[in-house]
Amino acid sequence: MPKILVVDDNPDILEALELLLTLHGYTVLTAENEKQALLAVSHQRVDLVIQDMNFAEGITSGKEGKSLFNALKALNNDLPIILITAWTQLETAISLVKDGATDYLQKPWNDVKLLDLVDKYSQSSQTAQSNNKSQRKQSDNNKNSADAFIYQSQEMHSLISQAGKVSGANVNVLITGANGAGKEKLADYIHQQSPRYNNAFIKVNMGALPHELMEAELFGAEKGAFTGANQARIGRFEAADSGTLFLDEIANLPLTGQMKLLRVLQTGEFERLGSNVTLKVDVRVLSATNADLRLAVKQGTFREDLYYRLNVIELNLPDLSQRKADIVPLAQYFIGNDYSLSDEAQQVLACHTWPGNVRELENACKRALVFANDNILVPMDFQLASPAEASINEKEHIEHVLIKHNGIIKHTATELGLSRQALYRRIEKYQIDVESLC
């Protein structure tokens, strides 16, 4: 059984990763700092390390992560290391990949992609060498499984058919649908089926970025271009050159950024912040939103010309409640081959409204695996509430996490798996008084 070492100073992240990996059959060690990590690797077998880039509050340079990486490589040069990085340390993470790091993921990470990387790299170097050919085949099979859509409904059959036709055309696509419906996965599918599949697929969650940093994120910045820009960094358009750029929650892009984005879509040209040098790229843009962009255009918060540039083709991903035939197959996929659903559980799942869509179903399945007393899951294992109860429970949960993080929206949103804008919407929806809680 592969043994994974997770290194992070945030106990919530350690707990989340330990639970995720344990549920998928891995033995997990945790460390909160460089010293603990080096002791673990020195005194026992470790097949793979997942490490953060910083280990002290207020430190964001990534130097600590680089120091740990070098020390781990000095102990075992063949040890696979996956870096978990915020966008501010992206340059450092990329340089470490060039120096021998196995791969990197950006916060907030995608569980499926993380598991895919862990599965791919957690075997020992000796086993990997002796079984190189069979492991490559297994890795490819796992990747195909992770990337495949699970569906039986006619609605999804029609959508995937449309997406397959769109994939081969070099046009921009706007993916619409509610939170948790699977918009990012659909974008991934389009890229993988496109002629650009061998090139970069870069993702940006516009809802998770402060407005003042969005332009730097998209177009890059020169050293000194803004406070905190201590070194030049490339933007996502440069990183996606010859590939695909996925812009999630595109409605959050401010008007100044919209104007620059429109120019890139029209000409392929842009400048980094703080630079007069014009760069040119070849990038296909896929974007996604749960907002009504037509209404935003009428209200003057979204440029009409940009809307039509992004929306050459629109694909709408229906809510899970609108494709009930997919619920049970998806649930079976999420619980894995070692578990099955009782007839009663299938009926309860199929009748639930799933306001959180596929993401809510996946989380419910993870909970069920934790509470199950048998490999045949029953309704009680899923602990599903009625719609009214779910609203009350969600409000209470949000309030609990807000109190835990002393009202800090960024930390609360991260733990809840929401963008800050999505969290603000829920705070408004449930009329939560943040100040009174904290």
N, C-alpha and C positions, 0 to 999 in steps of 0.2 A: 504494500500500500504506500503510495507516494507521500512523503512528508514535506509539508509546506511551512516555511517561516514567514510570518507577516510582521513587518516592522512599521510602527506608527505610534506617535505620542498621544493620539486621540483614542481614548478607550472605547468610544462608540463605534469608531471605524474598525478597531480590532475585533469587537464583539460581532459586528455585522459580517465581516469577512470570515471570521471563525465559524459562524453559523452557516453561511453560504457554502463554504468549502467542506465542512463536516457533513452537511446534508448530501453532498455529492461524493462521499466516500474517501475524502482525504484526511490524513492526520495533520493537525494544525498546531504549530508552535507560535507563540506571540512574543514580541519584544517591544519595549517602549522607547529604547534609545540604542545608540551605537554599541555601547558596552555589552548590553544584554544580547544583542544580535550576534556579536563576535563570539561571545561565550557559547551561544547555542551552536554556531557553526563549528567551533573548535572542538566541542565535546560530544557531538552526536551527528548522525547522518542527516543531512538536509538535501532534499532533491531540487528545491526551487525556493527562491526568495521573492517576496512581494514587498517592496519598500517604498515608503514615502520619501519626499525630497527635503523635508524639514522636521526637526524634532524639538523645537522650543517655541513657545508662544511669542508671536510677534516677529519671528524670523521667516523671511520669505525668499531669501537669496538662492536657496538650493545648494549652498556650499556644504551643509551637513550631509545631505543626501549623496553628494559627490564623494565626500570623505568616506562615508560608509561603503559606498560602491567600490572604491579603490581598495579599502581594507578587506572586504569580502573576496575580491578577486585575488588579492595577495595570499589569502588562505587557500582558495580553491579557484583557480583560473577557469575551470570548466563549469562552475556553478551557474546555472541559469538565473538571471535576475530580471524581474519585471518592475519597472518604475511607475509609481502612481504620482502624477504631477498636476499641479494647477497651471493655468496658461502662462503665469508669470515665470515659471521655471521651464517652459517648453524648450527653449534654446538649450539649456543645460541638459535636459533629458535627451534631446536629439544628439548632442555631442557625446553623451555617455553611450548611446546606442552605437555610435561609430567606434567607441572605445571597447565595445564588447558586451554592453547590456543586451539582453535578449529582445526586449520590446518595452513599450511604454503605453500607458493609458492615461487619459485626462480625467480629472474630477469634473462632475460626478461620473463614475465609470458605469459601463453597461455590464450587468451580471453575465449575460450570455457570452459576450466577447471576452470577459475576464476568464470565465470557465473554459472557453475555447483555447485561450493562451495557456492556461494552467495545464489543461489536458495535453496540449501539444509539447510543452517543454518540461514537464515534471519528471520524466524518466531520467535515470542516471545516464551519464555519458557512455558508460560501457554497454549498457543495454541498448542505448540509442544507436551505437555503432554496429552492434551485432545484429540488430533488427531494423536497420535503417530503411530498407525498402518497405517492409510491412508497416512500420510506423508512419511512413509518409502516406501510405494508402489509407491507414486508419485515420490520420489527421485530416485527409481530404474528405473522408466519409463524415467525420464529425463536423467539419466546416459546412458540408452540404446540408447536414441535418439541421445545424444551427441557423442556416440561411433560408431553409425551406419554409414556406407558409403551410400552416396546418388549417385546413378548411374543408367543409363539405357543402356549404351553402351555395346556392346559385348566384347570390349577390357577390360573393368573393370570387367565384369562378369567372364571372364577367369582368370583375375588376382586374384580376391577375392576367386575364387574356388581353385586356386593354394595356396594362403595364408592359406586357411582353412586346406588344407592337410598338409602344412608345420608346422602349429601351433602345432600339436600333436607330432611332432618329436623333440627330444632334440638335434637339430643341429643349428649351427650358420647360420644366414641369412644376406646377403648383399642386401640392397634395393638401387637401382639406380634410378635416375630421376632428372629433373631440379628443381631449386629452386621454392618453392611454389606449387609443384605438390601434396604434401600430404604424404611425406615419413614418417614423424613422426606419422601421423594418422594410416598408414599401420602397423608400428611397434607396436603401441598401440593395434591394432586389433589382431595381431598375439599373443601378450602377453595375451590378454583377452580370447582368444580361447584356450590357452595352459593349460597344467596341473599345471602350476605355477601361474595361475591367482589370487590365494588368497595371493600370496607373493608379495614382492616389485617389482615395475617397475620404475627403476631409469634412468633418462635421462641426458646426458651430451652433450652439444653443443661444439664440439672441436674447431669450428671456432670462438667462442666467448671468448676463453681463451688465455691469453698470453702463448707462448711456455714454458716459465720458470715455469709456474704454473700447466701445464697439468699433470705432474707426481704426484704432490701432490693431485690434484683433483681426479685422478684415484685410487691412491694407499694409500693416506693418508700421514701424516707427523707427526713426533714427535716434541715436543717443541724444538725450536732452530735449527731445521733442515735447515732453510733458513731465510733470513731477513724478519721479519714480522710474523714469526711463533711463536706467543706468547703462544700458548698452543697446545697440541696434538689434532689431529683431524682425524677422520676416513675418508677413501676414498670411492669412489663410489662402488668399488668392494665389500668392506665390507658391505656397506649399501644394496647392491643388493643380498647378500648371500641367496641362495635358490630361488631367483627370476630371473628377467631379467634386463640386462643392455643395454640401447640403446645409441650407440655412433654415434651422428650425425656429418656430415662433417669429416669423419674419415681420409680423405686425408691430413688434417692439422696436424696430429700427427707427431712430429719429429722422426727421426730415433732412438734416444735413448729411447723414449717412446715406439716405435714400438717393440723394442727388449724385453722390459719388458712385453708388452701386449702379445707378442707371447708366452712368458714363462707361463703366467697365462692361456692362452688358452690351452696350452699343458699339464700343471700339476695342474692348480688351485692354484698355490703357488706364493707368492710375499712377499715383505717386505715394510713397510712404509718407507718413506724417513727419514734417520737418525736413523734407527733401524736395528738390526741384527736378530730380531725375525721373523721367517718365519710363515706367516699366510696362511691358506688354505680355499678356498671358493668353493661353487657350484653355478656357475652363467652361464646363457645362454646369449650370446652376439648377439644382433641385431645391425647392423651398416648401415649407409647410406652415400651416397656421390652423388654429382652432377659432380664430376671430373671423368676423364678416368683413372682408377687405373691401367689398363694394360699398358697405356702409361707411367704412373708414375713409374711402375716397370721397364720398358725399360730405362727410364731416370735415374734410380738409386735413386729416391726420396721416393720409397715405397718398402718395403721388399717383395720379391716374396713369401717366405714361409708364411708370415703373410697374404698376399692376399688370398692364398688358404685356410688358416685356417678360415678366415672371410667369404669367399665366398664358403661355402659348397653348399649353394643354393642361386641363385641370382633371385631377383624379380625386374623387371623393371616397374616403374610407368610411363605410357605415359603422355606426355604433354596434357593439356586440349584441345589444338587445334587438337589433334589426336583422341579425343573422344567427338566430338561435341554434341552427343546425351545426354551428361551429363550436358551441360551448363545450360539449362533452369531449370531442376530439382534442380540443386545446387543453382541457383539464387533464386528460390522459397523457398528453405530451409533457405537461409540466410536472406530473408526479412520477413519470418515468416507468420503465418496464417492470420494476420490482414491486409495483403497487397496482391495484385495480380499483374501480369504482363500483360500489354496490348499486343495485337498481334504484334503491331509494335515494342514494347520493346523486345519481344521474338526474333523477326527477327534480330534486331540490335545486341543483345547479342550473338546469334548463329553465326553471321557473323564476329564478332570481333576476332582478332587473339590471344588475351590473352597471351602476352609474359611473364607475371608474373604468369600465371597459376591460380590455384584455389585461391591462396592468393589474386591475383589481382581482381578476380571476387568478392570475399568476401568484399574487401575494396570498390569496386565500388557499391556494394549493400548497404553498410553502408552509403556511400555518398548519394545514391539515397533516402534513408529514411530521411536524413537530409533535402534535397531540395524538396522532394515531396509535392505537393499541394493537393494531393488526395490519397486515398488508392489503386488506380489503377495506377501503375507506368508506365511512358511513356519514350521514348528514351531520351528526354532532361534531365530527372532526373539523368541519369547515367553519363552524361558529358564525353562520351568516345571520345578519339582522334584517329586519324589515326596512323598507326605504326610510320611514320616519325614525326608526331606531338608529339606522346608519348615519343619518344627519346629526342626531344627538351625539352618537359615539365619535363621529369625526370632529365635531366642535370640541368635545371634551379632550380628545387626543391632541388637537392643535393647541389648546390652552395648556395642556400638560407640558408639551414640548417647548412652548414659549416660556413658561415658567422655568423650565430646566435650563434654558439658554439665556435667562434674564432679559427676555424680550428682543434679543438680537435676531433680526429677520434673516440675515444671511445664514447663520448657524441653524436656525429653526428650519428654514427651507431645505437646507442640505440634508438634515436628518429625515425630513418628511419625503424627500425625493421630489420636491417641487421647485419650480423656478420662483424667484422672489415675486414676480408679477402674479403668478398663480396663487402664491400664498396670500398676497395682499387681497386678491379677489375673494378668497375664502374668508379672510378676516372681515371683509365688508359684508359678505353674504350672511355670515353667522353673527354679525354685529359684536365681534369680540373687542373688548376694551383692553388693549395691550398694556397701557399705562397702569390700569388698576390691578392687573395680574402681577406686575413686576415693580 
